[in-house]
Amino acid sequence: MIDVIRAGLLTSVQDLGRHGYRHLGVAMGGALDRLALEVGNRLVGNRPDAAGLEITFGLAVLRFLRATRIAITGSEFGATLDGAPVYSWWSLPVQAGQALTLNAARRGMRGYVCVAGGIDVLPVLGSRSTDLGAGFGGLGGRALRDGDRLPVGVPASRARGLGPDAPEFGVKAPEWCKFNQVDEPARRGRQASGATWAPPVRVLPGPEYDGFTDAAHDAFWSDEWLVTPNSNRMGFRLAGTVLERQQKIDLLSHAVMPGTIQVPPNGQPILLMSDAQTTGGYPKIGSVIHADLWKLAQIRLNSAVRFILATPHEARTALLEERRYLRQIDAAIAMHEERCARELPLTAV
């Protein structure tokens, strides 16, 4: 079990989301930074889709009631375990009674705490993710509160290197990896006040892209877009140059997905996120490629996002590079396990 001493700004149980129900109007949901959750689960021996905790900005305190293993991924929180510094993208042994404190995020916006065995709340429609809008999944369909207690499942891995007595180890964060480097054209616009990390995000032109004016096309690719405070897990409302259409023709409601960029009548884009609705009637100027969706989760409010034109081939290549990164992590964990199997006594299993 895990005791939630301090829940923080917005902490919720999330896995990789619900799949196969969009035709019924059920949002996919799940972790906004799916890559961070996948890496965290690997670091503690879980399946990649196991449920963990999504921490928004930080200021959370968790106490672990049994010896286990945890990993923190995503944002850098300046975290401490019983007062001793611990770091993101590391796999850490935890003893019974120890408390993990996640301070305000130093970089990025969202982090993930994964624990061996996963957060074992009741699955709803095949997922343990919290759907905050619909009010189901997770722990009572809501964000965590001070005083909550979370059940933890039985660890899937019996590897000595991932047990509560094995030494800690870490992996390289994706933002520092070569596969994340993108060549950017020169652009105009202002850097939003309070911006920390404003990543370039690759976008495919949407079905209604040609219906926008040349000036709108130029602004969409050249400007920096402010992520306004009126943003959440459903979508980011962006502020910048007004994107005009050539003809303002009404559209029938049609399917949308996380990553879809819609433009309502006011000309200010809305970038749909994991909890977004399944249909919409606004024209779609573009769609963020799947391999770059995790970057959006780390953009702070009042910070900037920049769009880069991508091709379908580039989108597929980027996804292959992301999967290669995960295979490299699997190989690094396997080497750690081999080393621990040689060095740890049998009682450590």
Backbone torsions as a table, in degrees:
resi	resn	phi	psi	omega
1	MET	NA	154.2	175.5
2	ILE	-124.3	127.8	174.2
3	ASP	-92.9	130.1	177.2
4	VAL	-91.1	100.5	-179.9
5	ILE	-76.6	-43.7	176.5
6	ARG	-137.2	120.3	-172.8
7	ALA	-78.1	-28.3	-178.1
8	GLY	86.7	-173.6	-173.6
9	LEU	-62.1	-53.2	179.5
10	LEU	-156.7	93.1	179.0
11	THR	-112.3	132.3	-177.8
12	SER	-145.1	159.6	175.6
13	VAL	-81.4	127.8	179.8
14	GLN	-142.2	144.0	168.5
15	ASP	-122.6	-147.4	-178.7
16	LEU	-89.4	9.3	169.2
17	GLY	99.5	175.3	-180.0
18	ARG	-97.7	131.5	-177.4
19	HIS	-124.5	141.9	177.1
20	GLY	93.0	10.6	-178.2
21	TYR	-124.1	7.6	-177.5
22	ARG	-64.5	-30.7	178.4
23	HIS	-66.9	-14.7	177.0
24	LEU	-100.8	5.8	177.7
25	GLY	85.7	13.5	-179.2
26	VAL	-93.7	122.9	-179.4
27	ALA	-66.2	152.8	179.2
28	MET	-67.8	-44.0	-179.8
29	GLY	62.9	-153.5	-179.6
30	GLY	88.4	179.6	-176.6
31	ALA	-59.3	135.6	175.6
32	LEU	-69.0	-38.7	175.0
33	ASP	-102.2	83.6	-176.3
34	ARG	-64.1	-35.3	-178.6
35	LEU	-63.8	-43.4	178.9
36	ALA	-62.0	-41.1	179.6
37	LEU	-65.9	-42.2	179.2
38	GLU	-60.7	-44.9	179.8
39	VAL	-64.2	-45.0	179.8
40	GLY	-58.4	-42.5	178.7
41	ASN	-65.0	-38.4	176.7
42	ARG	-61.3	-38.7	-175.5
43	LEU	-69.2	-15.1	178.0
44	VAL	-116.2	7.6	176.4
45	GLY	84.2	15.0	178.2
46	ASN	-86.5	165.2	165.1
47	ARG	-62.8	149.3	-178.3
48	PRO	-58.9	-25.2	-176.7
49	ASP	-97.7	13.1	177.8
50	ALA	-65.5	154.6	-178.3
51	ALA	-81.5	137.3	174.0
52	GLY	-131.4	-169.0	179.2
53	LEU	-106.6	127.1	174.1
54	GLU	-93.6	117.9	-178.0
55	ILE	-104.1	123.6	179.7
56	THR	-99.6	108.2	176.1
57	PHE	73.5	-25.5	175.1
58	GLY	114.2	-150.2	-176.2
59	LEU	59.5	50.8	178.5
60	ALA	-127.7	150.1	178.0
61	VAL	-133.0	127.6	-179.2
62	LEU	-125.1	137.7	175.4
63	ARG	-115.9	130.8	-177.7
64	PHE	-97.7	127.5	-172.7
65	LEU	-91.9	-3.3	174.2
66	ARG	-145.7	159.0	177.5
67	ALA	-64.2	134.0	-176.7
68	THR	-158.2	-164.1	177.3
69	ARG	-135.4	138.0	-178.8
70	ILE	-130.5	164.2	172.7
71	ALA	-141.3	140.1	174.6
72	ILE	-111.4	126.4	178.3
73	THR	-133.1	170.9	-178.5
74	GLY	88.6	-125.4	-176.8
75	SER	-64.4	157.3	172.2
76	GLU	-96.0	113.7	-172.0
77	PHE	-99.7	-4.6	-169.9
78	GLY	59.9	43.8	-171.9
79	ALA	-73.1	156.8	175.1
80	THR	-134.9	148.4	174.8
81	LEU	-117.7	107.8	-171.7
82	ASP	52.5	39.9	176.4
83	GLY	88.5	-13.3	179.5
84	ALA	-90.2	135.0	-177.6
85	PRO	-62.4	137.5	171.6
86	VAL	-132.6	162.7	-167.6
87	TYR	-127.1	156.4	175.4
88	SER	-72.5	153.1	-178.7
89	TRP	68.2	27.6	176.5
90	TRP	-122.8	147.4	173.4
91	SER	-99.0	123.6	-167.7
92	LEU	-126.3	133.8	169.9
93	PRO	-76.6	141.7	179.9
94	VAL	-129.3	134.9	178.3
95	GLN	-97.2	157.9	-179.2
96	ALA	-57.7	131.3	177.8
97	GLY	92.9	-8.2	-179.3
98	GLN	-75.4	149.1	-178.4
99	ALA	-115.2	131.8	176.9
100	LEU	-101.0	123.0	178.6
101	THR	-110.6	124.1	177.8
102	LEU	-107.4	109.3	-179.9
103	ASN	-80.4	-178.1	179.1
104	ALA	-59.0	136.4	-176.5
105	ALA	-60.0	130.2	177.2
106	ARG	-81.4	-27.2	-176.7
107	ARG	-149.6	138.5	-178.8
108	GLY	79.9	-168.4	-172.7
109	MET	-130.5	-33.2	-174.1
110	ARG	-131.9	139.1	176.9
111	GLY	-130.3	169.9	-175.4
112	TYR	-133.5	134.8	173.1
113	VAL	-109.8	114.1	177.0
114	CYS	-107.0	142.0	-178.0
115	VAL	-128.9	141.9	-179.9
116	ALA	-54.9	125.6	-176.2
117	GLY	99.5	-19.9	178.8
118	GLY	76.6	161.7	175.3
119	ILE	-76.4	118.4	-167.3
120	ASP	-100.3	53.1	172.1
121	VAL	-78.0	167.5	-176.4
122	LEU	-68.5	126.9	176.3
123	PRO	-67.7	143.2	174.7
124	VAL	-127.8	121.2	-176.7
125	LEU	53.4	43.3	173.5
126	GLY	78.6	10.6	-177.8
127	SER	-146.0	148.9	174.4
128	ARG	-95.9	4.4	-178.4
129	SER	-64.9	147.4	176.6
130	THR	-87.4	120.5	172.0
131	ASP	-96.6	96.9	-174.0
132	LEU	-66.0	-34.2	-178.9
133	GLY	-70.3	-44.8	-178.2
134	ALA	-85.1	-18.3	176.4
135	GLY	76.6	37.5	174.2
136	PHE	-140.9	168.0	-177.3
137	GLY	81.9	172.9	179.4
138	GLY	60.7	-138.5	177.5
139	LEU	-103.7	94.8	178.4
140	GLY	69.0	19.2	177.8
141	GLY	68.1	25.7	-174.8
142	ARG	-140.1	169.8	171.1
143	ALA	-69.2	155.2	-178.9
144	LEU	-69.7	153.1	178.0
145	ARG	-123.6	159.3	174.6
146	ASP	-57.5	133.4	178.6
147	GLY	94.8	-6.9	176.8
148	ASP	-65.9	154.1	174.1
149	ARG	-126.7	128.9	-174.6
150	LEU	-109.9	132.5	174.7
151	PRO	-78.4	147.5	178.1
152	VAL	-120.2	138.2	-178.7
153	GLY	-77.6	176.7	178.0
154	VAL	-77.7	128.1	180.0
155	PRO	-56.2	135.6	-179.2
156	ALA	-79.5	-31.2	-175.5
157	SER	-94.8	135.7	174.1
158	ARG	-107.4	13.2	-179.2
159	ALA	-64.8	137.0	-178.2
160	ARG	-62.6	-35.5	-177.2
161	GLY	-68.8	-11.6	-179.7
162	LEU	-116.9	15.6	178.2
163	GLY	-86.4	171.2	-177.9
164	PRO	-69.9	-10.5	178.6
165	ASP	-104.3	-4.1	-178.0
166	ALA	-78.9	153.6	179.9
167	PRO	-66.9	158.1	177.8
168	GLU	-76.4	157.5	175.6
169	PHE	-156.6	164.6	-177.2
170	GLY	-138.9	171.3	177.4
171	VAL	-131.7	166.0	-179.3
172	LYS	-76.1	135.3	177.3
173	ALA	-68.4	145.6	-177.5
174	PRO	-61.3	-30.5	-178.0
175	GLU	-67.5	-16.4	178.3
176	TRP	-100.0	2.9	-177.0
177	CYS	-91.2	154.7	-177.1
178	LYS	-62.7	-34.7	-176.3
179	PHE	-65.6	-16.7	-179.3
180	ASN	-90.2	-6.6	-178.0
181	GLN	-79.3	129.0	-176.8
182	VAL	-129.0	132.0	175.9
183	ASP	-74.0	127.6	-178.6
184	GLU	-110.7	139.1	171.0
185	PRO	-74.4	160.2	174.1
186	ALA	-62.3	142.1	-177.4
187	ARG	-138.9	162.8	176.5
188	ARG	-104.3	-174.2	176.8
189	GLY	102.3	171.0	-175.8
190	ARG	-101.8	152.1	170.3
191	GLN	-82.4	124.4	-174.8
192	ALA	-63.0	143.1	178.8
193	SER	-64.2	138.9	-179.9
194	GLY	80.8	5.0	-178.9
195	ALA	-68.3	141.8	177.2
196	THR	-114.8	-71.1	179.6
197	TRP	-120.5	109.4	-177.8
198	ALA	-110.5	90.9	-172.3
199	PRO	-78.2	149.3	170.1
200	PRO	-74.1	134.2	-176.7
201	VAL	-119.4	126.9	-178.0
202	ARG	-84.1	136.5	-171.7
203	VAL	-133.6	138.4	171.6
204	LEU	-93.6	139.1	175.7
205	PRO	-58.6	140.5	-178.5
206	GLY	-87.3	175.4	-177.8
207	PRO	-59.9	-32.3	-178.8
208	GLU	-100.4	14.4	-176.9
209	TYR	-55.9	-44.3	-177.0
210	ASP	-68.4	-13.7	179.0
211	GLY	-81.6	-4.7	176.9
212	PHE	-94.0	156.4	-177.3
213	THR	-70.7	163.2	176.5
214	ASP	-60.7	-37.2	178.6
215	ALA	-64.3	-37.7	177.8
216	ALA	-66.0	-41.7	176.9
217	HIS	-59.1	-46.3	-178.6
218	ASP	-62.3	-43.7	-179.4
219	ALA	-67.3	-39.6	-177.4
220	PHE	-59.7	-42.4	-177.1
221	TRP	-87.8	-25.0	-172.0
222	SER	-95.8	-30.2	-174.1
223	ASP	-85.6	161.8	165.3
224	GLU	-94.7	140.5	-175.2
225	TRP	-111.3	128.5	-178.8
226	LEU	-79.5	128.7	172.4
227	VAL	-84.4	107.8	-171.8
228	THR	-77.3	160.4	177.5
229	PRO	-62.3	-18.1	178.6
230	ASN	-84.2	51.8	-177.5
231	SER	-130.5	152.6	-179.2
232	ASN	-157.6	-164.4	-178.5
233	ARG	-68.1	-17.7	177.0
234	MET	-79.2	-39.4	-178.2
235	GLY	-173.6	154.6	175.2
236	PHE	-99.9	122.8	173.1
237	ARG	-89.4	122.6	-175.0
238	LEU	-103.1	150.9	178.9
239	ALA	-126.1	137.1	179.5
240	GLY	174.6	-149.6	177.9
241	THR	-61.1	138.6	177.2
242	VAL	-68.6	126.1	179.9
243	LEU	-92.7	110.5	-176.9
244	GLU	-92.5	145.2	174.1
245	ARG	-97.2	153.9	178.6
246	GLN	-67.3	-42.1	176.2
247	GLN	-137.6	128.6	-178.1
248	LYS	-86.3	84.0	-178.6
249	ILE	-104.4	132.0	178.1
250	ASP	-67.7	144.4	179.3
251	LEU	-113.9	149.5	171.8
252	LEU	-71.8	153.2	177.1
253	SER	-62.1	138.0	-175.6
254	HIS	-143.3	169.8	-175.8
255	ALA	-70.0	141.9	173.7
256	VAL	-131.8	161.1	-177.5
257	MET	-136.2	161.7	170.6
258	PRO	-55.3	132.8	-175.3
259	GLY	100.9	-17.2	176.9
260	THR	-65.2	136.7	177.8
261	ILE	-111.3	107.7	179.5
262	GLN	-97.1	155.4	177.4
263	VAL	-126.7	105.6	178.1
264	PRO	-73.2	178.3	-176.9
265	PRO	-58.2	-25.1	179.9
266	ASN	-76.4	-4.6	175.9
267	GLY	79.3	6.7	179.9
268	GLN	-104.6	119.1	-170.5
269	PRO	-64.5	152.9	171.4
270	ILE	-122.0	122.3	-179.9
271	LEU	-100.3	112.2	-174.6
272	LEU	-74.6	140.2	-178.4
273	MET	-115.1	-168.3	-169.5
274	SER	-59.4	-36.2	-177.1
275	ASP	-89.9	13.8	-176.1
276	ALA	-65.8	157.1	175.1
277	GLN	-61.6	167.6	-176.0
278	THR	-93.6	-17.4	178.6
279	THR	-136.5	159.9	178.0
280	GLY	-164.0	161.3	-177.3
281	GLY	-112.8	1.1	179.0
282	TYR	-80.8	148.3	177.7
283	PRO	-64.3	144.8	-176.8
284	LYS	-103.8	112.5	-179.5
285	ILE	-84.4	-22.3	-179.5
286	GLY	-171.4	178.1	178.0
287	SER	-147.2	127.4	178.3
288	VAL	-66.9	134.8	-179.8
289	ILE	-65.9	152.3	-174.1
290	HIS	-58.9	-38.5	-176.2
291	ALA	-68.3	-14.1	-178.7
292	ASP	-107.9	1.0	-177.7
293	LEU	-62.6	-33.7	-178.1
294	TRP	-62.4	-29.8	-178.3
295	LYS	-63.1	-34.4	-176.5
296	LEU	-62.9	-33.7	-178.1
297	ALA	-63.2	-22.4	-174.9
298	GLN	-98.4	3.9	179.2
299	ILE	-86.1	125.2	179.7
300	ARG	-79.8	156.0	173.9
301	LEU	-60.2	144.7	-176.9
302	ASN	68.2	16.2	172.2
303	SER	-106.2	174.5	-172.8
304	ALA	-104.7	151.5	170.1
305	VAL	-127.3	143.3	-177.6
306	ARG	-123.5	139.1	-177.2
307	PHE	-107.1	139.8	177.8
308	ILE	-125.2	130.6	179.9
309	LEU	-64.6	129.3	179.7
310	ALA	-125.3	160.4	175.7
311	THR	-107.5	161.1	176.3
312	PRO	-57.0	-36.6	178.2
313	HIS	-63.4	-43.3	178.8
314	GLU	-64.7	-36.4	178.7
315	ALA	-64.6	-43.2	178.8
316	ARG	-66.7	-41.8	179.5
317	THR	-62.5	-41.7	179.4
318	ALA	-62.0	-39.5	179.6
319	LEU	-67.3	-39.0	176.6
320	LEU	-63.2	-39.0	178.8
321	GLU	-66.7	-37.0	176.6
322	GLU	-63.6	-44.1	179.1
323	ARG	-64.5	-34.1	177.3
324	ARG	-64.9	-39.2	176.3
325	TYR	-58.7	-42.7	179.6
326	LEU	-67.7	-36.0	177.2
327	ARG	-66.5	-35.8	176.5
328	GLN	-63.7	-38.5	176.2
329	ILE	-64.9	-41.3	176.8
330	ASP	-58.2	-42.2	-179.9
331	ALA	-65.9	-40.1	179.2
332	ALA	-64.7	-40.0	178.6
333	ILE	-66.0	-40.1	178.8
334	ALA	-61.8	-40.0	177.9
335	MET	-66.3	-38.3	176.7
336	HIS	-62.2	-42.3	-179.9
337	GLU	-64.4	-41.5	178.9
338	GLU	-62.0	-42.0	-180.0
339	ARG	-64.6	-42.9	-179.7
340	CYS	-68.4	-34.8	178.8
341	ALA	-62.4	-31.1	178.6
342	ARG	-79.4	-30.4	-170.6
343	GLU	-100.7	-29.7	-175.5
344	LEU	-87.4	144.6	174.9
345	PRO	-72.2	164.6	-178.2
346	LEU	-61.3	-27.7	-179.2
347	THR	-67.1	-11.1	-178.4
348	ALA	-85.3	-6.8	-177.5
349	VAL	-73.9	NA	NA
